Amino acid sequence: MMSSTINESRESVPASGMAELVIEPRWVIESDAVERVIGDYYGADVAGADLTPPADPAELRELLRQKAPQLGALADRMRSLFDSGACGVMIPRLGLAHLSTDQRRKSVFALAVLLGNVTETEPDNHRVIWDVKAAPERERQFSKFSQAPDEAQYHTDSTIVPVPERFFLLYAVTQADCGGGLSILRDGRQVMDILQQSEAGRAAVDTLRRTPLPIRIPRAFRRKYGATATDGYSYVPVFADRPMWRWRKDKIESGLVKHPDAETPAVRQALDTVAEQLADTSNEVRQVLSTDAIVVIDNHVAFHGRTAFTDTKRHLLRIRFHDASENLEQSWTS
């Protein structure tokens, strides 16, 4: 049973918002059962890298629960921590290190399906799993954060999406051995609380809630999400109820350069106030994502980032997903 293999004493949510589950080394995800379920659902020859969102997420979720009950129980434990207020859950050792990369992709995909409704990482090939690996600059596609070894400053994912996925996971196939590539996290609710304690902070929150700012929709994504301006831009607020934060400061600044009328003195002051708070590392969580570790982040409330690294063998898998109860394939104009 899961209760005998998970350290119950670690299943609390600390003040940082980052919870941890420790799984004993002998515990193994039912990878063979997972592979059979995925093979039956997608076809026996499907590769983990080519998995797409299931046509019926609930059906696949039920099949996985039937055939891989321990994995289902782990997903339930993780979800209960989010329900208790966690903004992130980390498992230092998931138990997949002995498997091939393809098998690990399928097992991590199965865990994501059990946690929610997975989404495609790009609209052209519809694949769910994105490989976070450093690539030569000429080969980088959509996101410099996931394809470059540079520092990734605090941000939230899917800022171009009408309602960003609530969750994403990162699984470490191979950790960086250079001492870099550390994952960093801030609970956005704590950031909000601190901002509310000062006049400047309260003004920043009010401005960023009331003022939609320009964000560019890449051409490849406009067919799916559309755009409200002819130059490919849409306007969204930085702060709202869902998500609490929509933050990619580099993209925000680029949008203001293109649309200078949007950069009012109040907007500039608000953005600088938030950036100043994010630069304060006193409430920051830093952690090594070691080989075979996994972290799941609540993308609606948490800021995340990464320190720079030089070891180009570093390899993570990323999957984004909505709450299982939500169906959010809407466009910007719906």
N, C-alpha and C positions, 0 to 999 in steps of 0.2 A: 504494500500500500504506500501511497505517497507520504503519509504521515510518518513513516519509518525512515524515509530517505531524505527529507528536507529538515534542516535545522530550524525548529519552530521558534527558537529564541531570537532569531534574526528577522522574523516576519513582522517587524514594526516599522512605522514610518517616522524617521528622524526629522528634526527641525529643518534640515536642508531640503526635504522633500524627496531625496533619493533613497529608496529602499533597496535592500539586498536579500536575495535568496541564495542560500548555500546548499548545493546538492552534493551528496557524498560521491566520491569517485566511482564507486561500483554501480551507481545508478546509470542506466542507459535508456535513452529514448527508444521507443519501439520503431527503429528505422526500417526494418524489413517490412513491418506492417504498413508503415507510411508509404513506402515505395510501391507496395502492391495496390494500395488505395489510389494513389496518384496515377499508377499505370492503368488501372481499370477506368479511371475517370477521363484521363487525357489521351490514353494510348500507350502501349507498352514501350514504345521507342522514344517517348518524350524526354528531353533533357531538362535538367533543373533550370538551366539558364533561359530556357524558352517557355517556361510556364507563364500562362496568361491568367487574368482574373476568371474565376469559375463562372459558368453561365448561371448556376444556381448555388450561391455561396452557402445557403443554409443546408442544402443537400450534402455538399462536400463536407461541411462541418460535422454533420451527423454521422457520416460514414467514418470520419476520422475518430470521432468519439467512441464509436462502436469497436473499431479495430485497434485503436491506440489510446486506451483509457488513461494510462499514466500521463501521457502528453496532454490529454484533455484536463486531467486534474491539475497539472502544472499551470496550464492556461487559466484555470479558475482561480488558482492561488494568486497569480500575477494580477488578474483583473480585480480581485478583492483588495489588493493593496492600492490600486488606483481609486477604487471606490472609497477607500479609507483616507484618501488625500494625497497619495504619492504623485509626484510629477515625473518620476522615473523609477524603473525597477531594473536592477542589474543581477545577473547570475554569473559569478566569476568563472565557472566551468560548467558548460552545458552537457558535456559527455559525448561529443561528436568527433573528437580529434582523431579517432581511429578510422573514420570513414573517408571515402573519397570526397573531393570537392563537390561533385555532382550529387552524391548522397546527402551531404551537408546542406546543399541548397534546398533539396526536397524536404528535409526535416525542418529547416527553419521556415520554409514556405508553409508547411503544415501547421506549425505553431502560430504563425501569423493568421492563417485561415481560422484557427480556433479562437483567436483573440478578436477578430473582426472581419470586415470586408476589404480584401486587398485591392489595390489599384494599380493600374499600369504606370510605369515610370516614364514613358514617353508615348506619344500617340501613333507613331509610325509602325513599330513592331509589337506594341501592346505587351511587352514583357513586364513581369512584376518585379523581378530581382535586378537590382542595379549593383554592379561591381564598383566599389569605391577603391580605386587604384590610381596611383600617379601615372599620368600619361604625358608623352611629349606635347608641348604646347600646340603644335600643328594638328594634333589628333584630338584635341579636346572638343567636346560638343556643347552640351547645354549648361553645365555647371562647373565653374572653375573650382568651387569648393571640393567637389568629389573627385576631380581628376587632376588636381595639383597638390604638391607637397607643402604649399605655403600655409601660413596660419589662416584658419577660418574663424573670423570674428563672430561674436554672438549673433545669432539669427534664428528665425523659425523657418520651417520647410513649407514648400508649396505656396509661396506668397502670391502666385499668379492665379491660383485656383479660387473659384467663387467661395466655397467653404473648404479650407484646407483639411486634409486628413487629420483626424484627432491624434493618431499614433504613428510612430515609425519605430523600426528596430534596426539595430546595427549588430551584426555578428562578425567576430574576428576569425577569419580563416587563417591569417598570419599576422601577428602583431609586429609593430615596428621595433627593431632591436637597437635603434640609435638613441633611445631615451626620449624621443619626441613623439608626436602623434597622440598626445594625451587628450582624452575627451574632457570638455569643460561644460558645466551646466549651472544655470541660475533658475530658481523657481520664480516665474513671472509674478506670482501672487505676492511674494516678498518684495519684489521690485516695486509693485504697485503700492504696497503698504508704505514703503519708505517714501515714495513720491508724494503720497497723500499727507505726509507730515510737514511739508513745507509749502509756502505760498507758490513758489516757482514750480514745484512738482505738481501741485493741484492744477495750476494753469496749464501745464504741459499735458496732463491727462485730459483736461477739458478740450483743449485745442485739437489733440490727436483723435479724440472721439468725434468731434463735430466736423472735421475737415478732411474729406477724402483727398488722397494724394495720388499723383499719376504713377502708374506702374506699367511697364511695357510687357505686352504679351508676345513672346517669341512667335515668329511666323508659323513654325510647325505646330504650335498649340492653338492658333486662332480658329482653326476649323472646329475644334472641340469646345473652346471656351469663349470664342468671339472676342470682340474688343469694342469699346464705346466711342473711340475716336478713330478717324481715318488713318492716323499714323501708327495704329497698333497699340495705343495706350488705353487703359481703363483706370478708373478712379476708385480707390478703396481707402477706408480709414485704417490707421495704424492700430488703434485700440477699439475693441468692440466687445460684445458679450460672447460671440463665438466666431472666431477665436478671441481670446482675451488680447493677444498680441499678434500682429502681422508685421514682422520686422526683418528686413534685409536692407541695412543702411546703405550699402553700396548701390542697390537698385533704386532706393528712394532718392539718393543724391543724383543718380543719373536721370531719373524722371524729372527732378526739379531743374536740371540743366536744360532739358528739352522743353520744359514748360515753366519758364521762370516766373510767370504770373502766379503760380501756385506757392512760390516761396515768399510768403509774407513774413514780416518780422516775428509774428507770434509763432508761425510754423518753425522758423529757424531756431528760435529760443526753445521751443518744445523739443525738437529733435536733439539739440545740444544737451538739454537737461537729461533726457533719457540716456543718451550716449555717455554722459558723465557718470550717471549711476551705474551703468553696465561696466564702466572701467574700474569700479570699486570691486576688488576681488575678495573682500572680507567675508562675503556670503557665498563664495564660489565653491563648487564641488569639482575637484580634479581627480581623474582616475585613469589608470592604465587599462585599456581594453586588451587584455592578454589573449593569446591564441585560445580559441574555444569559449571565450566569454561572449555574453550577449547583453545588450541593454535595450530596453523599450522606454520610449520617451513620450509623454503627453505633449504633443505639438501645439495644443491650444493654450497651454499655460507656461511652458518651459522655454527658455532660451538655451541654445546649445552651440558649441563651437569646438575647435580643435587647435592644439599647438602645432607648429611647423614640424616637419620631420625630413630626414634625409634617406632613410632606408626605403627604397622604392619597391621592396618586396612586400611592404605592408598591403594587406588585402582584406577589406571588409565587404560584407553583403548588407544591402539596405533594402527594406521593404516598408512601404507606407500602407496604412489601412484606416478605414473609417470604423466607427462603432457598428457592431453587427446589426443594430436596429435601424440604421440610417441608409437611405438610398439617395446618393448625392451626385448623380450624373447630370446635373443641370448645367446650363450655360450662363454666361454673364447676363444675358438679356432676358432670361426666363422670369 
